[in-house]
Amino acid sequence: MIELKQYFQQFSGMQVIIAYSGGIDSSLVAKVSFDLFPHHSLAVTAQSPALPPDELAQAISQAQFIGIPHRLVPTNELEDANYAANPINRCYFCKSQLHSKLKAIAQTFPQAVVLDGVNADDLQDYRPGIQASREYGVRSPLAELGITKLEVRQIAKTLGLYWWDKPAQPCLSSRFPYGEPITKAKLERVGKAEAYIRAQGWKGDLRVRSRGDRATIEVPPHRIPEFLQLINFSTLTAVFRSYGFAETELDPTGFRSGKLNQGILPNTPLSVPTHHPFNQTPAQ
């Protein structure tokens, strides 16, 4: 924690803008920034069709808890054919749009830096969005310091962030296999499906993967019996059918973060440069 605070001292006198999703990683970055620079910190959340409404509500309430000024910026990534086609580098186009908006905000200040919540573990997964962040000169404090997801949670708990154990919740577009086009209606359908399960009392990791008109539910393997006790599967199937899913199944192999990235991971982990020019113009 001391190392993290020392890291932030390089931004003294600058406006610190945090790409804030409401997840625990970006929340920790926002918390540390606001504690050190309460008058020069700003959290910005993309208001996207791929962000579930309950996640947006949580992001707003959590920012209020931290006390940091919070701004919502609408994004329209579905209008980008490169994104909507859902290629394996879909996240690159999403992050490019987000960071173009954050850059525009940063340029309204004499000096500003944009930070994100990428942690050290993220560098071991396939994350094409990180490349877009680099092109815009975004800094990643957690990754640069080698802070893992477990350490993020430990620090967040120490700092009193009550959502320190919040499950990771990537955008809804991650529920679709690469190559299957994404639409607003499909995103809403998946969002409603996951919200229904949560409304039945399910807590913890959950994904409803969408493959055509088939919904595949993933929960941690050791919790599958608990899921089947909590959820009436016949009722759930009927509800999902009303959402437009012709078939619903429970994946016996269970949940694993980044499951759709199997087979496309790069051979070497990503690295994060320790120096970035502030307000850098992305490469053309």
Buried (B, 14 or more C-beta within 10 A) or exposed (E): EEEBEEBBEEBEEBBBBBBBBBBBBBBBBBBBBBBBBEEBBBBBBBEBBBBBEBBBEBBBEBBEBBEBBBBEBEBEBBEBEBBBBBBBBBBBBBBBBBBEBBBEBBEEBEEBBBBBBBBBBBBEBBBBBBBBBBBBBBBBBBBBBEBBBEBBBBBBBEBEBEBBEBBEBBBBBBBBEEEEEBEEEBBBBBBBBBEBBBEEEBEBBBBBBBEEEEBBBBBBEEBBEEBEEBBEEEEBBEBBBEBBBEEBBBBEEBBBBBBBBEEEEEEEEBEBEEEBEBBBEEEE
